[in-house]
Amino acid sequence: MHIITTYTLNPGLTKDQTRELMEVFATVGNAPGTTAHYVNADGGGGVVVGQNDDINEAYKNLLNYSQWMTFDMQVVLPVDEAVPHIAEYLG
């Protein structure tokens, strides 16, 4: 399955908290199956795109970072897989 996760850093992170976050990221890294990871240019968060058939692994990885940020995780379909379902629905 394809997963898009957007994250927002908690407001008011100190330099020490940001340092802790980066140390965890250096150790743990991205979730298995991550294909792209972008950081917002405003420094407030980012977007992770991945493909993984085990949502448990993605969730487990997300927990490593939960004290510093909030998440929105969406399971998505490629448009070429979604369009036939839409066409069938429209009849």
HTML snippet that shows the backbone in 3Dmol.js (N, CA, C, O; Angstrom):
<script src="https://3Dmol.org/build/3Dmol-min.js"></script>
<div id="view" style="width:600px;height:400px;position:relative"></div>
<script>
const pdb = `
ATOM      1  N   MET A   1       0.830  -1.170   0.000  1.00  0.00           N
ATOM      2  CA  MET A   1       0.000   0.000   0.000  1.00  0.00           C
ATOM      3  C   MET A   1       0.879   1.239   0.000  1.00  0.00           C
ATOM      4  O   MET A   1       2.021   1.216   0.458  1.00  0.00           O
ATOM      5  N   HIS A   2       0.323   2.312  -0.521  1.00  0.00           N
ATOM      6  CA  HIS A   2       1.032   3.588  -0.588  1.00  0.00           C
ATOM      7  C   HIS A   2       0.578   4.448   0.588  1.00  0.00           C
ATOM      8  O   HIS A   2      -0.615   4.538   0.877  1.00  0.00           O
ATOM      9  N   ILE A   3       1.534   5.075   1.259  1.00  0.00           N
ATOM     10  CA  ILE A   3       1.236   5.870   2.444  1.00  0.00           C
ATOM     11  C   ILE A   3       1.883   7.243   2.286  1.00  0.00           C
ATOM     12  O   ILE A   3       3.059   7.357   1.940  1.00  0.00           O
ATOM     13  N   ILE A   4       1.092   8.281   2.546  1.00  0.00           N
ATOM     14  CA  ILE A   4       1.626   9.636   2.590  1.00  0.00           C
ATOM     15  C   ILE A   4       1.425  10.144   4.011  1.00  0.00           C
ATOM     16  O   ILE A   4       0.306  10.174   4.523  1.00  0.00           O
ATOM     17  N   THR A   5       2.518  10.540   4.633  1.00  0.00           N
ATOM     18  CA  THR A   5       2.470  11.060   5.997  1.00  0.00           C
ATOM     19  C   THR A   5       2.970  12.495   5.988  1.00  0.00           C
ATOM     20  O   THR A   5       4.089  12.773   5.556  1.00  0.00           O
ATOM     21  N   THR A   6       2.138  13.394   6.465  1.00  0.00           N
ATOM     22  CA  THR A   6       2.596  14.766   6.665  1.00  0.00           C
ATOM     23  C   THR A   6       2.814  14.947   8.167  1.00  0.00           C
ATOM     24  O   THR A   6       2.065  14.421   8.990  1.00  0.00           O
ATOM     25  N   TYR A   7       3.846  15.696   8.497  1.00  0.00           N
ATOM     26  CA  TYR A   7       4.110  15.943   9.906  1.00  0.00           C
ATOM     27  C   TYR A   7       4.360  17.424  10.143  1.00  0.00           C
ATOM     28  O   TYR A   7       4.852  18.143   9.274  1.00  0.00           O
ATOM     29  N   THR A   8       4.007  17.853  11.340  1.00  0.00           N
ATOM     30  CA  THR A   8       4.202  19.224  11.766  1.00  0.00           C
ATOM     31  C   THR A   8       4.967  19.205  13.079  1.00  0.00           C
ATOM     32  O   THR A   8       4.593  18.503  14.019  1.00  0.00           O
ATOM     33  N   LEU A   9       6.035  19.979  13.135  1.00  0.00           N
ATOM     34  CA  LEU A   9       6.798  20.068  14.378  1.00  0.00           C
ATOM     35  C   LEU A   9       5.964  20.784  15.431  1.00  0.00           C
ATOM     36  O   LEU A   9       5.236  21.729  15.127  1.00  0.00           O
ATOM     37  N   ASN A  10       6.079  20.327  16.667  1.00  0.00           N
ATOM     38  CA  ASN A  10       5.384  20.997  17.759  1.00  0.00           C
ATOM     39  C   ASN A  10       5.904  22.420  17.886  1.00  0.00           C
ATOM     40  O   ASN A  10       7.107  22.653  17.766  1.00  0.00           O
ATOM     41  N   PRO A  11       5.012  23.373  18.128  1.00  0.00           N
ATOM     42  CA  PRO A  11       5.442  24.767  18.251  1.00  0.00           C
ATOM     43  C   PRO A  11       6.403  24.951  19.430  1.00  0.00           C
ATOM     44  O   PRO A  11       6.263  24.308  20.470  1.00  0.00           O
ATOM     45  N   GLY A  12       7.365  25.829  19.247  1.00  0.00           N
ATOM     46  CA  GLY A  12       8.254  26.196  20.330  1.00  0.00           C
ATOM     47  C   GLY A  12       9.351  25.217  20.666  1.00  0.00           C
ATOM     48  O   GLY A  12       9.911  25.271  21.761  1.00  0.00           O
ATOM     49  N   LEU A  13       9.680  24.298  19.724  1.00  0.00           N
ATOM     50  CA  LEU A  13      10.790  23.377  19.999  1.00  0.00           C
ATOM     51  C   LEU A  13      12.068  24.173  20.248  1.00  0.00           C
ATOM     52  O   LEU A  13      12.405  25.082  19.490  1.00  0.00           O
ATOM     53  N   THR A  14      12.765  23.820  21.311  1.00  0.00           N
ATOM     54  CA  THR A  14      14.038  24.468  21.604  1.00  0.00           C
ATOM     55  C   THR A  14      15.137  23.836  20.758  1.00  0.00           C
ATOM     56  O   THR A  14      14.922  22.803  20.124  1.00  0.00           O
ATOM     57  N   LYS A  15      16.294  24.446  20.749  1.00  0.00           N
ATOM     58  CA  LYS A  15      17.430  23.855  20.039  1.00  0.00           C
ATOM     59  C   LYS A  15      17.789  22.506  20.638  1.00  0.00           C
ATOM     60  O   LYS A  15      18.128  21.576  19.906  1.00  0.00           O
ATOM     61  N   ASP A  16      17.722  22.385  21.954  1.00  0.00           N
ATOM     62  CA  ASP A  16      18.024  21.102  22.595  1.00  0.00           C
ATOM     63  C   ASP A  16      17.018  20.028  22.189  1.00  0.00           C
ATOM     64  O   ASP A  16      17.401  18.886  21.932  1.00  0.00           O
ATOM     65  N   GLN A  17      15.749  20.382  22.130  1.00  0.00           N
ATOM     66  CA  GLN A  17      14.733  19.418  21.695  1.00  0.00           C
ATOM     67  C   GLN A  17      14.942  19.030  20.230  1.00  0.00           C
ATOM     68  O   GLN A  17      14.798  17.864  19.863  1.00  0.00           O
ATOM     69  N   THR A  18      15.278  20.005  19.409  1.00  0.00           N
ATOM     70  CA  THR A  18      15.549  19.719  18.002  1.00  0.00           C
ATOM     71  C   THR A  18      16.771  18.819  17.871  1.00  0.00           C
ATOM     72  O   THR A  18      16.794  17.920  17.030  1.00  0.00           O
ATOM     73  N   ARG A  19      17.761  19.050  18.676  1.00  0.00           N
ATOM     74  CA  ARG A  19      18.964  18.205  18.692  1.00  0.00           C
ATOM     75  C   ARG A  19      18.594  16.761  19.070  1.00  0.00           C
ATOM     76  O   ARG A  19      19.065  15.814  18.441  1.00  0.00           O
ATOM     77  N   GLU A  20      17.752  16.600  20.094  1.00  0.00           N
ATOM     78  CA  GLU A  20      17.287  15.261  20.496  1.00  0.00           C
ATOM     79  C   GLU A  20      16.558  14.582  19.343  1.00  0.00           C
ATOM     80  O   GLU A  20      16.796  13.409  19.054  1.00  0.00           O
ATOM     81  N   LEU A  21      15.674  15.320  18.690  1.00  0.00           N
ATOM     82  CA  LEU A  21      14.938  14.792  17.536  1.00  0.00           C
ATOM     83  C   LEU A  21      15.896  14.311  16.453  1.00  0.00           C
ATOM     84  O   LEU A  21      15.731  13.215  15.916  1.00  0.00           O
ATOM     85  N   MET A  22      16.886  15.120  16.135  1.00  0.00           N
ATOM     86  CA  MET A  22      17.835  14.749  15.086  1.00  0.00           C
ATOM     87  C   MET A  22      18.694  13.549  15.488  1.00  0.00           C
ATOM     88  O   MET A  22      19.076  12.749  14.634  1.00  0.00           O
ATOM     89  N   GLU A  23      18.997  13.420  16.763  1.00  0.00           N
ATOM     90  CA  GLU A  23      19.737  12.245  17.238  1.00  0.00           C
ATOM     91  C   GLU A  23      18.906  10.975  17.069  1.00  0.00           C
ATOM     92  O   GLU A  23      19.430   9.935  16.669  1.00  0.00           O
ATOM     93  N   VAL A  24      17.608  11.062  17.375  1.00  0.00           N
ATOM     94  CA  VAL A  24      16.732   9.904  17.166  1.00  0.00           C
ATOM     95  C   VAL A  24      16.638   9.581  15.679  1.00  0.00           C
ATOM     96  O   VAL A  24      16.690   8.414  15.290  1.00  0.00           O
ATOM     97  N   PHE A  25      16.500  10.614  14.847  1.00  0.00           N
ATOM     98  CA  PHE A  25      16.416  10.370  13.402  1.00  0.00           C
ATOM     99  C   PHE A  25      17.704   9.735  12.877  1.00  0.00           C
ATOM    100  O   PHE A  25      17.656   8.866  12.006  1.00  0.00           O
ATOM    101  N   ALA A  26      18.850  10.163  13.398  1.00  0.00           N
ATOM    102  CA  ALA A  26      20.131   9.579  12.970  1.00  0.00           C
ATOM    103  C   ALA A  26      20.213   8.098  13.335  1.00  0.00           C
ATOM    104  O   ALA A  26      20.854   7.317  12.631  1.00  0.00           O
ATOM    105  N   THR A  27      19.573   7.719  14.417  1.00  0.00           N
ATOM    106  CA  THR A  27      19.599   6.325  14.865  1.00  0.00           C
ATOM    107  C   THR A  27      18.512   5.482  14.205  1.00  0.00           C
ATOM    108  O   THR A  27      18.772   4.378  13.726  1.00  0.00           O
ATOM    109  N   VAL A  28      17.291   6.018  14.186  1.00  0.00           N
ATOM    110  CA  VAL A  28      16.123   5.250  13.733  1.00  0.00           C
ATOM    111  C   VAL A  28      15.866   5.434  12.243  1.00  0.00           C
ATOM    112  O   VAL A  28      15.606   4.465  11.530  1.00  0.00           O
ATOM    113  N   GLY A  29      15.938   6.674  11.774  1.00  0.00           N
ATOM    114  CA  GLY A  29      15.717   6.964  10.366  1.00  0.00           C
ATOM    115  C   GLY A  29      14.260   6.911   9.945  1.00  0.00           C
ATOM    116  O   GLY A  29      13.351   6.982  10.772  1.00  0.00           O
ATOM    117  N   ASN A  30      14.061   6.786   8.653  1.00  0.00           N
ATOM    118  CA  ASN A  30      12.727   6.708   8.059  1.00  0.00           C
ATOM    119  C   ASN A  30      12.106   5.339   8.286  1.00  0.00           C
ATOM    120  O   ASN A  30      12.790   4.367   8.606  1.00  0.00           O
ATOM    121  N   ALA A  31      10.804   5.289   8.113  1.00  0.00           N
ATOM    122  CA  ALA A  31      10.082   4.021   8.181  1.00  0.00           C
ATOM    123  C   ALA A  31      10.503   3.132   7.013  1.00  0.00           C
ATOM    124  O   ALA A  31      10.876   3.638   5.955  1.00  0.00           O
ATOM    125  N   PRO A  32      10.447   1.813   7.196  1.00  0.00           N
ATOM    126  CA  PRO A  32      10.733   0.914   6.079  1.00  0.00           C
ATOM    127  C   PRO A  32       9.798   1.214   4.902  1.00  0.00           C
ATOM    128  O   PRO A  32       8.605   1.447   5.098  1.00  0.00           O
ATOM    129  N   GLY A  33      10.327   1.208   3.718  1.00  0.00           N
ATOM    130  CA  GLY A  33       9.534   1.453   2.512  1.00  0.00           C
ATOM    131  C   GLY A  33       9.435   2.909   2.106  1.00  0.00           C
ATOM    132  O   GLY A  33       8.752   3.229   1.134  1.00  0.00           O
ATOM    133  N   THR A  34      10.108   3.808   2.835  1.00  0.00           N
ATOM    134  CA  THR A  34      10.073   5.221   2.469  1.00  0.00           C
ATOM    135  C   THR A  34      10.730   5.410   1.104  1.00  0.00           C
ATOM    136  O   THR A  34      11.846   4.948   0.864  1.00  0.00           O
ATOM    137  N   THR A  35      10.011   6.100   0.212  1.00  0.00           N
ATOM    138  CA  THR A  35      10.552   6.361  -1.122  1.00  0.00           C
ATOM    139  C   THR A  35      10.958   7.817  -1.298  1.00  0.00           C
ATOM    140  O   THR A  35      11.770   8.132  -2.168  1.00  0.00           O
ATOM    141  N   ALA A  36      10.399   8.712  -0.480  1.00  0.00           N
ATOM    142  CA  ALA A  36      10.765  10.132  -0.534  1.00  0.00           C
ATOM    143  C   ALA A  36      10.456  10.760   0.813  1.00  0.00           C
ATOM    144  O   ALA A  36       9.496  10.384   1.485  1.00  0.00           O
ATOM    145  N   HIS A  37      11.282  11.719   1.196  1.00  0.00           N
ATOM    146  CA  HIS A  37      11.072  12.457   2.443  1.00  0.00           C
ATOM    147  C   HIS A  37      11.466  13.901   2.179  1.00  0.00           C
ATOM    148  O   HIS A  37      12.631  14.203   1.919  1.00  0.00           O
ATOM    149  N   TYR A  38      10.490  14.780   2.249  1.00  0.00           N
ATOM    150  CA  TYR A  38      10.712  16.191   1.983  1.00  0.00           C
ATOM    151  C   TYR A  38      10.465  17.000   3.250  1.00  0.00           C
ATOM    152  O   TYR A  38       9.552  16.701   4.019  1.00  0.00           O
ATOM    153  N   VAL A  39      11.278  18.019   3.460  1.00  0.00           N
ATOM    154  CA  VAL A  39      11.125  18.929   4.586  1.00  0.00           C
ATOM    155  C   VAL A  39      10.570  20.247   4.056  1.00  0.00           C
ATOM    156  O   VAL A  39      11.064  20.776   3.060  1.00  0.00           O
ATOM    157  N   ASN A  40       9.549  20.773   4.715  1.00  0.00           N
ATOM    158  CA  ASN A  40       8.983  22.059   4.302  1.00  0.00           C
ATOM    159  C   ASN A  40      10.047  23.146   4.400  1.00  0.00           C
ATOM    160  O   ASN A  40      10.815  23.186   5.362  1.00  0.00           O
ATOM    161  N   ALA A  41      10.091  24.018   3.415  1.00  0.00           N
ATOM    162  CA  ALA A  41      11.085  25.087   3.380  1.00  0.00           C
ATOM    163  C   ALA A  41      10.906  26.083   4.524  1.00  0.00           C
ATOM    164  O   ALA A  41      11.830  26.836   4.832  1.00  0.00           O
ATOM    165  N   ASP A  42       9.726  26.100   5.162  1.00  0.00           N
ATOM    166  CA  ASP A  42       9.529  27.000   6.299  1.00  0.00           C
ATOM    167  C   ASP A  42      10.026  26.395   7.611  1.00  0.00           C
ATOM    168  O   ASP A  42       9.975  27.044   8.655  1.00  0.00           O
ATOM    169  N   GLY A  43      10.508  25.150   7.557  1.00  0.00           N
ATOM    170  CA  GLY A  43      11.055  24.496   8.735  1.00  0.00           C
ATOM    171  C   GLY A  43      10.018  23.960   9.701  1.00  0.00           C
ATOM    172  O   GLY A  43      10.371  23.510  10.791  1.00  0.00           O
ATOM    173  N   GLY A  44       8.750  23.995   9.332  1.00  0.00           N
ATOM    174  CA  GLY A  44       7.686  23.605  10.248  1.00  0.00           C
ATOM    175  C   GLY A  44       7.236  22.170  10.172  1.00  0.00           C
ATOM    176  O   GLY A  44       6.385  21.753  10.958  1.00  0.00           O
ATOM    177  N   GLY A  45       7.782  21.395   9.246  1.00  0.00           N
ATOM    178  CA  GLY A  45       7.337  20.014   9.113  1.00  0.00           C
ATOM    179  C   GLY A  45       7.838  19.402   7.822  1.00  0.00           C
ATOM    180  O   GLY A  45       8.890  19.782   7.309  1.00  0.00           O
ATOM    181  N   GLY A  46       7.070  18.440   7.295  1.00  0.00           N
ATOM    182  CA  GLY A  46       7.473  17.791   6.069  1.00  0.00           C
ATOM    183  C   GLY A  46       6.475  16.749   5.611  1.00  0.00           C
ATOM    184  O   GLY A  46       5.386  16.612   6.169  1.00  0.00           O
ATOM    185  N   VAL A  47       6.871  16.012   4.576  1.00  0.00           N
ATOM    186  CA  VAL A  47       6.042  14.985   3.950  1.00  0.00           C
ATOM    187  C   VAL A  47       6.904  13.759   3.695  1.00  0.00           C
ATOM    188  O   VAL A  47       8.024  13.861   3.195  1.00  0.00           O
ATOM    189  N   VAL A  48       6.366  12.604   4.046  1.00  0.00           N
ATOM    190  CA  VAL A  48       7.045  11.337   3.779  1.00  0.00           C
ATOM    191  C   VAL A  48       6.135  10.502   2.882  1.00  0.00           C
ATOM    192  O   VAL A  48       4.950  10.336   3.169  1.00  0.00           O
ATOM    193  N   VAL A  49       6.696   9.985   1.806  1.00  0.00           N
ATOM    194  CA  VAL A  49       5.968   9.123   0.881  1.00  0.00           C
ATOM    195  C   VAL A  49       6.599   7.747   0.963  1.00  0.00           C
ATOM    196  O   VAL A  49       7.821   7.605   0.916  1.00  0.00           O
ATOM    197  N   GLY A  50       5.757   6.743   1.085  1.00  0.00           N
ATOM    198  CA  GLY A  50       6.309   5.402   1.190  1.00  0.00           C
ATOM    199  C   GLY A  50       5.379   4.355   0.636  1.00  0.00           C
ATOM    200  O   GLY A  50       4.228   4.623   0.291  1.00  0.00           O
ATOM    201  N   GLN A  51       5.914   3.147   0.561  1.00  0.00           N
ATOM    202  CA  GLN A  51       5.145   1.989   0.118  1.00  0.00           C
ATOM    203  C   GLN A  51       5.506   0.848   1.047  1.00  0.00           C
ATOM    204  O   GLN A  51       6.663   0.439   1.142  1.00  0.00           O
ATOM    205  N   ASN A  52       4.482   0.340   1.735  1.00  0.00           N
ATOM    206  CA  ASN A  52       4.721  -0.705   2.713  1.00  0.00           C
ATOM    207  C   ASN A  52       3.421  -1.469   2.912  1.00  0.00           C
ATOM    208  O   ASN A  52       2.368  -0.860   3.100  1.00  0.00           O
ATOM    209  N   ASP A  53       3.481  -2.771   2.873  1.00  0.00           N
ATOM    210  CA  ASP A  53       2.281  -3.577   3.071  1.00  0.00           C
ATOM    211  C   ASP A  53       1.985  -3.833   4.536  1.00  0.00           C
ATOM    212  O   ASP A  53       0.982  -4.465   4.864  1.00  0.00           O
ATOM    213  N   ASP A  54       2.851  -3.346   5.426  1.00  0.00           N
ATOM    214  CA  ASP A  54       2.647  -3.538   6.854  1.00  0.00           C
ATOM    215  C   ASP A  54       2.516  -2.180   7.538  1.00  0.00           C
ATOM    216  O   ASP A  54       3.520  -1.549   7.868  1.00  0.00           O
ATOM    217  N   ILE A  55       1.292  -1.736   7.748  1.00  0.00           N
ATOM    218  CA  ILE A  55       1.054  -0.439   8.375  1.00  0.00           C
ATOM    219  C   ILE A  55       1.608  -0.411   9.796  1.00  0.00           C
ATOM    220  O   ILE A  55       1.897   0.661  10.327  1.00  0.00           O
ATOM    221  N   ASN A  56       1.758  -1.574  10.411  1.00  0.00           N
ATOM    222  CA  ASN A  56       2.317  -1.651  11.758  1.00  0.00           C
ATOM    223  C   ASN A  56       3.741  -1.109  11.803  1.00  0.00           C
ATOM    224  O   ASN A  56       4.113  -0.436  12.765  1.00  0.00           O
ATOM    225  N   GLU A  57       4.531  -1.388  10.793  1.00  0.00           N
ATOM    226  CA  GLU A  57       5.918  -0.899  10.757  1.00  0.00           C
ATOM    227  C   GLU A  57       5.959   0.622  10.620  1.00  0.00           C
ATOM    228  O   GLU A  57       6.779   1.286  11.253  1.00  0.00           O
ATOM    229  N   ALA A  58       5.080   1.162   9.798  1.00  0.00           N
ATOM    230  CA  ALA A  58       5.023   2.613   9.638  1.00  0.00           C
ATOM    231  C   ALA A  58       4.597   3.267  10.956  1.00  0.00           C
ATOM    232  O   ALA A  58       5.162   4.281  11.366  1.00  0.00           O
ATOM    233  N   TYR A  59       3.606   2.681  11.605  1.00  0.00           N
ATOM    234  CA  TYR A  59       3.129   3.227  12.873  1.00  0.00           C
ATOM    235  C   TYR A  59       4.196   3.131  13.955  1.00  0.00           C
ATOM    236  O   TYR A  59       4.396   4.070  14.725  1.00  0.00           O
ATOM    237  N   LYS A  60       4.869   2.006  14.008  1.00  0.00           N
ATOM    238  CA  LYS A  60       5.938   1.801  14.986  1.00  0.00           C
ATOM    239  C   LYS A  60       7.033   2.859  14.828  1.00  0.00           C
ATOM    240  O   LYS A  60       7.543   3.385  15.817  1.00  0.00           O
ATOM    241  N   ASN A  61       7.391   3.167  13.576  1.00  0.00           N
ATOM    242  CA  ASN A  61       8.406   4.178  13.323  1.00  0.00           C
ATOM    243  C   ASN A  61       7.918   5.557  13.737  1.00  0.00           C
ATOM    244  O   ASN A  61       8.669   6.331  14.330  1.00  0.00           O
ATOM    245  N   LEU A  62       6.676   5.866  13.430  1.00  0.00           N
ATOM    246  CA  LEU A  62       6.088   7.156  13.762  1.00  0.00           C
ATOM    247  C   LEU A  62       6.159   7.433  15.266  1.00  0.00           C
ATOM    248  O   LEU A  62       6.395   8.570  15.674  1.00  0.00           O
ATOM    249  N   LEU A  63       5.958   6.410  16.083  1.00  0.00           N
ATOM    250  CA  LEU A  63       5.984   6.590  17.539  1.00  0.00           C
ATOM    251  C   LEU A  63       7.324   7.107  18.049  1.00  0.00           C
ATOM    252  O   LEU A  63       7.373   7.780  19.079  1.00  0.00           O
ATOM    253  N   ASN A  64       8.404   6.803  17.347  1.00  0.00           N
ATOM    254  CA  ASN A  64       9.722   7.292  17.751  1.00  0.00           C
ATOM    255  C   ASN A  64       9.804   8.814  17.789  1.00  0.00           C
ATOM    256  O   ASN A  64      10.632   9.373  18.507  1.00  0.00           O
ATOM    257  N   TYR A  65       8.955   9.480  17.026  1.00  0.00           N
ATOM    258  CA  TYR A  65       9.034  10.926  16.851  1.00  0.00           C
ATOM    259  C   TYR A  65       7.848  11.678  17.461  1.00  0.00           C
ATOM    260  O   TYR A  65       7.775  12.902  17.352  1.00  0.00           O
ATOM    261  N   SER A  66       6.936  10.971  18.090  1.00  0.00           N
ATOM    262  CA  SER A  66       5.666  11.577  18.509  1.00  0.00           C
ATOM    263  C   SER A  66       5.802  12.648  19.584  1.00  0.00           C
ATOM    264  O   SER A  66       4.887  13.459  19.738  1.00  0.00           O
ATOM    265  N   GLN A  67       6.885  12.689  20.325  1.00  0.00           N
ATOM    266  CA  GLN A  67       7.004  13.742  21.344  1.00  0.00           C
ATOM    267  C   GLN A  67       7.393  15.091  20.741  1.00  0.00           C
ATOM    268  O   GLN A  67       7.294  16.120  21.409  1.00  0.00           O
ATOM    269  N   TRP A  68       7.834  15.091  19.483  1.00  0.00           N
ATOM    270  CA  TRP A  68       8.282  16.334  18.844  1.00  0.00           C
ATOM    271  C   TRP A  68       7.368  16.829  17.739  1.00  0.00           C
ATOM    272  O   TRP A  68       7.507  17.968  17.295  1.00  0.00           O
ATOM    273  N   MET A  69       6.431  15.995  17.280  1.00  0.00           N
ATOM    274  CA  MET A  69       5.623  16.382  16.128  1.00  0.00           C
ATOM    275  C   MET A  69       4.277  15.687  16.119  1.00  0.00           C
ATOM    276  O   MET A  69       4.065  14.700  16.824  1.00  0.00           O
ATOM    277  N   THR A  70       3.371  16.217  15.310  1.00  0.00           N
ATOM    278  CA  THR A  70       2.080  15.574  15.085  1.00  0.00           C
ATOM    279  C   THR A  70       2.054  15.078  13.644  1.00  0.00           C
ATOM    280  O   THR A  70       2.778  15.581  12.786  1.00  0.00           O
ATOM    281  N   PHE A  71       1.203  14.078  13.394  1.00  0.00           N
ATOM    282  CA  PHE A  71       1.198  13.393  12.103  1.00  0.00           C
ATOM    283  C   PHE A  71      -0.203  13.297  11.518  1.00  0.00           C
ATOM    284  O   PHE A  71      -1.201  13.280  12.238  1.00  0.00           O
ATOM    285  N   ASP A  72      -0.249  13.235  10.194  1.00  0.00           N
ATOM    286  CA  ASP A  72      -1.449  12.895   9.448  1.00  0.00           C
ATOM    287  C   ASP A  72      -1.023  11.836   8.436  1.00  0.00           C
ATOM    288  O   ASP A  72      -0.294  12.134   7.489  1.00  0.00           O
ATOM    289  N   MET A  73      -1.479  10.602   8.636  1.00  0.00           N
ATOM    290  CA  MET A  73      -1.073   9.490   7.771  1.00  0.00           C
ATOM    291  C   MET A  73      -2.262   9.062   6.916  1.00  0.00           C
ATOM    292  O   MET A  73      -3.338   8.769   7.437  1.00  0.00           O
ATOM    293  N   GLN A  74      -2.060   9.029   5.608  1.00  0.00           N
ATOM    294  CA  GLN A  74      -3.109   8.647   4.665  1.00  0.00           C
ATOM    295  C   GLN A  74      -2.648   7.483   3.795  1.00  0.00           C
ATOM    296  O   GLN A  74      -1.554   7.511   3.231  1.00  0.00           O
ATOM    297  N   VAL A  75      -3.490   6.467   3.693  1.00  0.00           N
ATOM    298  CA  VAL A  75      -3.260   5.396   2.722  1.00  0.00           C
ATOM    299  C   VAL A  75      -3.897   5.870   1.422  1.00  0.00           C
ATOM    300  O   VAL A  75      -5.059   6.275   1.409  1.00  0.00           O
ATOM    301  N   VAL A  76      -3.137   5.822   0.329  1.00  0.00           N
ATOM    302  CA  VAL A  76      -3.605   6.373  -0.942  1.00  0.00           C
ATOM    303  C   VAL A  76      -3.478   5.334  -2.061  1.00  0.00           C
ATOM    304  O   VAL A  76      -2.734   4.360  -1.953  1.00  0.00           O
ATOM    305  N   LEU A  77      -4.226   5.576  -3.130  1.00  0.00           N
ATOM    306  CA  LEU A  77      -4.155   4.751  -4.342  1.00  0.00           C
ATOM    307  C   LEU A  77      -3.543   5.562  -5.466  1.00  0.00           C
ATOM    308  O   LEU A  77      -3.813   6.757  -5.578  1.00  0.00           O
ATOM    309  N   PRO A  78      -2.723   4.939  -6.302  1.00  0.00           N
ATOM    310  CA  PRO A  78      -2.292   5.625  -7.518  1.00  0.00           C
ATOM    311  C   PRO A  78      -3.523   5.936  -8.373  1.00  0.00           C
ATOM    312  O   PRO A  78      -4.476   5.158  -8.397  1.00  0.00           O
ATOM    313  N   VAL A  79      -3.501   7.047  -9.057  1.00  0.00           N
ATOM    314  CA  VAL A  79      -4.668   7.482  -9.815  1.00  0.00           C
ATOM    315  C   VAL A  79      -5.097   6.436 -10.852  1.00  0.00           C
ATOM    316  O   VAL A  79      -6.292   6.258 -11.089  1.00  0.00           O
ATOM    317  N   ASP A  80      -4.135   5.749 -11.469  1.00  0.00           N
ATOM    318  CA  ASP A  80      -4.510   4.748 -12.475  1.00  0.00           C
ATOM    319  C   ASP A  80      -5.223   3.549 -11.861  1.00  0.00           C
ATOM    320  O   ASP A  80      -5.917   2.822 -12.573  1.00  0.00           O
ATOM    321  N   GLU A  81      -5.071   3.328 -10.573  1.00  0.00           N
ATOM    322  CA  GLU A  81      -5.826   2.268  -9.886  1.00  0.00           C
ATOM    323  C   GLU A  81      -7.171   2.798  -9.395  1.00  0.00           C
ATOM    324  O   GLU A  81      -8.129   2.031  -9.302  1.00  0.00           O
ATOM    325  N   ALA A  82      -7.263   4.077  -9.081  1.00  0.00           N
ATOM    326  CA  ALA A  82      -8.494   4.659  -8.551  1.00  0.00           C
ATOM    327  C   ALA A  82      -9.530   4.940  -9.643  1.00  0.00           C
ATOM    328  O   ALA A  82     -10.729   4.773  -9.416  1.00  0.00           O
ATOM    329  N   VAL A  83      -9.075   5.364 -10.824  1.00  0.00           N
ATOM    330  CA  VAL A  83     -10.003   5.776 -11.877  1.00  0.00           C
ATOM    331  C   VAL A  83     -10.982   4.667 -12.269  1.00  0.00           C
ATOM    332  O   VAL A  83     -12.164   4.969 -12.430  1.00  0.00           O
ATOM    333  N   PRO A  84     -10.573   3.409 -12.433  1.00  0.00           N
ATOM    334  CA  PRO A  84     -11.567   2.387 -12.762  1.00  0.00           C
ATOM    335  C   PRO A  84     -12.672   2.256 -11.700  1.00  0.00           C
ATOM    336  O   PRO A  84     -13.824   1.994 -12.047  1.00  0.00           O
ATOM    337  N   HIS A  85     -12.346   2.431 -10.444  1.00  0.00           N
ATOM    338  CA  HIS A  85     -13.353   2.360  -9.382  1.00  0.00           C
ATOM    339  C   HIS A  85     -14.313   3.549  -9.463  1.00  0.00           C
ATOM    340  O   HIS A  85     -15.514   3.413  -9.229  1.00  0.00           O
ATOM    341  N   ILE A  86     -13.762   4.709  -9.796  1.00  0.00           N
ATOM    342  CA  ILE A  86     -14.596   5.896  -9.956  1.00  0.00           C
ATOM    343  C   ILE A  86     -15.527   5.719 -11.148  1.00  0.00           C
ATOM    344  O   ILE A  86     -16.712   6.044 -11.076  1.00  0.00           O
ATOM    345  N   ALA A  87     -14.984   5.206 -12.237  1.00  0.00           N
ATOM    346  CA  ALA A  87     -15.799   4.987 -13.446  1.00  0.00           C
ATOM    347  C   ALA A  87     -16.922   3.987 -13.164  1.00  0.00           C
ATOM    348  O   ALA A  87     -18.054   4.178 -13.608  1.00  0.00           O
ATOM    349  N   GLU A  88     -16.605   2.924 -12.428  1.00  0.00           N
ATOM    350  CA  GLU A  88     -17.629   1.932 -12.087  1.00  0.00           C
ATOM    351  C   GLU A  88     -18.710   2.562 -11.204  1.00  0.00           C
ATOM    352  O   GLU A  88     -19.898   2.299 -11.388  1.00  0.00           O
ATOM    353  N   TYR A  89     -18.302   3.375 -10.269  1.00  0.00           N
ATOM    354  CA  TYR A  89     -19.252   4.054  -9.381  1.00  0.00           C
ATOM    355  C   TYR A  89     -20.187   4.969 -10.186  1.00  0.00           C
ATOM    356  O   TYR A  89     -21.388   5.034  -9.922  1.00  0.00           O
ATOM    357  N   LEU A  90     -19.613   5.674 -11.172  1.00  0.00           N
ATOM    358  CA  LEU A  90     -20.413   6.605 -11.971  1.00  0.00           C
ATOM    359  C   LEU A  90     -21.347   5.873 -12.930  1.00  0.00           C
ATOM    360  O   LEU A  90     -22.295   6.454 -13.457  1.00  0.00           O
ATOM    361  N   GLY A  91     -21.063   4.581 -13.147  1.00  0.00           N
ATOM    362  CA  GLY A  91     -21.941   3.766 -13.959  1.00  0.00           C
ATOM    363  C   GLY A  91     -21.812   4.037 -15.391  1.00  0.00           C
ATOM    364  O   GLY A  91     -22.499   3.416 -16.202  1.00  0.00           O
TER     365      GLY A  91
END
`;
const viewer = $3Dmol.createViewer("view");
viewer.addModel(pdb, "pdb");
viewer.setStyle({}, {cartoon: {color: "spectrum"}});
viewer.zoomTo();
viewer.render();
</script>
